Amino acid sequence: MTSKILIVEDSKASRELISATVESIPGLEAIATSSGLEALKLLPQHTFALIITDINMPDINGLELIRFVKTHPSLRDTPLFIVSTEGREKDRDRGLALGAAEYLVKPFSPQSLEGLVRRYLKLE
Amino acid sequence: MNAAGKALAEFVAEGTEILESLGKELLVLDQQRGVEPEPDIINGIFRAAHSLKGLAALFGQERIAKLAHQSEDLLDRLRLGRISLDDQVLDLLIESLDVLQALLGEAAREESSDALNERVKVLGERLANLGSASSAADEDPLDRLELDPQVRSVFTEYEEHRLRENVRRGVALFRIRAAFDLSDFDTGLTDLNVRLKPLGEVVSTLPSSEPGGLSGIAFDLIFGSRVSEAELAAKLQGTPAQLFALAVRPSSASPAPAEPTPEMPAAPLALAPPSAEAPAAKKTTRRKSRAPKTGAGTPTPAEAAAPADPPLVKATSLRAIEPVLPAQPASDTSSLPAVRTLTEEPVTPRGPKAESESARSLTQTVRVDISRLDALMNTVGELLLIKANLQRMAESARVDAGVTLSKMWGQDLSRETRQLERKLDALQEGLLEARMVPVGQVFDRLARLVRRIAREVGKEIDFIIGGGDVELDKLIVEELSDPLMHIIRNAIDHGAESPEARLAAGKPRRARVSLQAEQKGNHVLIKVSDDGAGIDEVGVRELALRKGLITEAQAREMSRRELLNLIFLPGFSTARSVSELSGRGVGLDVVKNNIGNLSGIIDVWSERGMGTAFHITLPVTLAIIRALVVGVSGRTYAVPLNSVLEILSVKPAEIRTVERREVLDLRGTTLPLMRLARVFNHPERPTDRYFVVVAGLAQERLGIAVDELQGQQDIVVKSLGGRLQGVRGISGAADLANRRTVLVLDVGALLEEGMSSERRRA
């Protein structure tokens, strides 16, 4: 049985890199979207094992998405990673305070992302 | 293409897209010089630089990543209000865009020049050192806004800044809560944003898990507006939105007269916990969102008043009503978007010109709307079915040798064949559409270059663009950028007068240069015009005589229009009459050839003191064209049908000679005639009648005499290589259905030839 991972990232190249990294792990399927609003539509349609989101996005920002997930009764236990080019401590701290599990600053290596995904999904 | 090549192409394609959007938004800022920039635009530019940085870092493009980072840093300070947008900042941002473009160009070619590296270094330093910090406030205005700390915790730094700015300026802030069904919340939210946008600024959109459940979602929009609460409530009628004012405590510092102290409510309404009001929100939502669908009419007065029911407070004074609307360009010259180019500053020394001079885009990728490709795929699917039917019929005939070709079978086969043909037509049309891109792509890039050129030559220009949504074949659009740049450069450099000269001539100080595209049937007309001094045809005539390009006798016969057209001759220059740098006409022969290679023609109009206009007429596509197949002296040629106006049958006796030029009378007008056999030196066959193909582009008309007409066909024109490439009058070759290869006539070149050949012979 495959586990689904939601990827929310408005840069096409980053989205594809994250998707490819996730899907290189057997048993994982990536569902990627370029917008926070689209992510809100996808959330009730599937059960996601993990959410990976950018912060700086045009419609709703990543922090707002995290807050939504973490206050939603049926979603709050879903682990969530932030991948962002934002190097600001404030954003990182806010993301982690809202309940994100990890914060990866772009550019990151596929190996580091893969390691984290494996660790959180207990695939090792 | 190998993996590295693919990755590079991907990077270049996305990078080009980002730079194009960046360029568009910078143009908007440029147009709005002197007025307060819209926060959305600054943020959009910041986001583009931010995306480019991430993209470049991902693909290991360090130079681009670094410069994008430095630009982003400046933009971040700008969007967070730490520096203000002045001419210097804007100019530097535009220069950064040019350099990023040049870097992307080098990346695409896998090059790295020292000159560009040096430019990146210098620019990086200037970006880092630019801008003075805004005066630090004694207290954070945001602290005066009564906002749930939980809500505040999800604002990005930028959103915080925008809130702060709104508080500081005394703009009333509201929380607008709207609940939607999960199935259509995106359209509902879009509608709400469309209503709100003209009234103020949506600072943040917070999704809320309340009202919860599987079928609903609510949003809290934090909205700043100078519009009165009642007006806002009225504008939100018919939407599921509820309006709550956000209270602002008075500043501890003495308030400035322009920003009066907000009235303090007895019980300020802070953001209530979502759970407290969620059920009400849900109820209102459902009722109101259904109203338009069922046609239940306008809400009842009670419903209309509903948003005002909670104890709303006047968060800030609304006396200074000044809607936060997109600023309009100050230009009153046209309703079209104008790029106003200011030239107060000294010319900045630049690196080698070639590196960023070209407005060509770097990517060979055509990105098309997915729905167009889907439609194509459907057509292909249908074609496959028809093909299978034909195969089945053919197979059954082959297996059963006793079956003779019955009438019924023949009808079946021909019906399927007709179907196949129709689908093939649709496929062809779809493929053509997939190649079409708006000319605006190249117009936007040109607008940036225009700005720089205007500054270099010290002119004040309003650059006006129109018809950017007219679509042309991607290939033509790409090839068009250099000729257009050349003509526009001439218009600014030599067409437009200095502000002083214009004032002395009773003209407005700022010159207008305009670039317009217009669809004209199968053609697109692109006009580049200026309201400058115009071309001095007497000067043109003198120069052409002096250079031996024409004889005295020819000059005497030439109309004013013909004289003007001399500027397209190789070696022509009017440098003496205009400026020392280069004259109107320098290199225009190259421009003309480039346009000719696109099967287009160029024409010039000019009136002394009034201005100059170049008209470029181009076919919509070069990929697949319908052609008229003609025969002459036993040879076959194809004539693009989009330039064929009509066909005449002419007896040799009807051909007249006027001043050694063969002509025909065509409904009272004189039509120049060209015998195709003579053009290509084929032996002429005696005939009792000719077919004359009347060809036309723009205003030009020409009759081309041929021996026979062989019908119409769709052809794919392939360019000729080697020595054949330069043959005048031939644009390429095409394979006909009967596997014959024929030459395709270049009607534009033949028209020019027809207009001038007899004169040259004189």
Chai-1 contact restraints between the chains, C-beta under 6 A:
chainA,res_idxA,chainB,res_idxB,connection_type,confidence,min_distance_angstrom,max_distance_angstrom,comment,restraint_id
A,S11,B,S51,contact,1.0,0.0,6.0,A-B,restraint_1
A,S11,B,G54,contact,1.0,0.0,6.0,A-B,restraint_2
A,S11,B,L55,contact,1.0,0.0,6.0,A-B,restraint_3
A,K12,B,E14,contact,1.0,0.0,6.0,A-B,restraint_4
A,A13,B,E14,contact,1.0,0.0,6.0,A-B,restraint_5
A,A13,B,L55,contact,1.0,0.0,6.0,A-B,restraint_6
A,A13,B,L58,contact,1.0,0.0,6.0,A-B,restraint_7
A,L37,B,D186,contact,1.0,0.0,6.0,A-B,restraint_8
A,L40,B,P207,contact,1.0,0.0,6.0,A-B,restraint_9
A,P44,B,L182,contact,1.0,0.0,6.0,A-B,restraint_10
A,P44,B,L214,contact,1.0,0.0,6.0,A-B,restraint_11
A,I60,B,T205,contact,1.0,0.0,6.0,A-B,restraint_12
A,I60,B,P207,contact,1.0,0.0,6.0,A-B,restraint_13
A,N61,B,T156,contact,1.0,0.0,6.0,A-B,restraint_14
A,L63,B,V154,contact,1.0,0.0,6.0,A-B,restraint_15
A,E64,B,V154,contact,1.0,0.0,6.0,A-B,restraint_16
A,E64,B,L206,contact,1.0,0.0,6.0,A-B,restraint_17
A,R67,B,V154,contact,1.0,0.0,6.0,A-B,restraint_18
A,F68,B,P207,contact,1.0,0.0,6.0,A-B,restraint_19
A,F68,B,S209,contact,1.0,0.0,6.0,A-B,restraint_20
A,T71,B,S209,contact,1.0,0.0,6.0,A-B,restraint_21
A,H72,B,S209,contact,1.0,0.0,6.0,A-B,restraint_22
A,T85,B,K53,contact,1.0,0.0,6.0,A-B,restraint_23
A,T85,B,G54,contact,1.0,0.0,6.0,A-B,restraint_24
A,K90,B,E157,contact,1.0,0.0,6.0,A-B,restraint_25
A,R94,B,S153,contact,1.0,0.0,6.0,A-B,restraint_26
A,K106,B,G54,contact,1.0,0.0,6.0,A-B,restraint_27
A,P107,B,A57,contact,1.0,0.0,6.0,A-B,restraint_28
A,P107,B,L58,contact,1.0,0.0,6.0,A-B,restraint_29
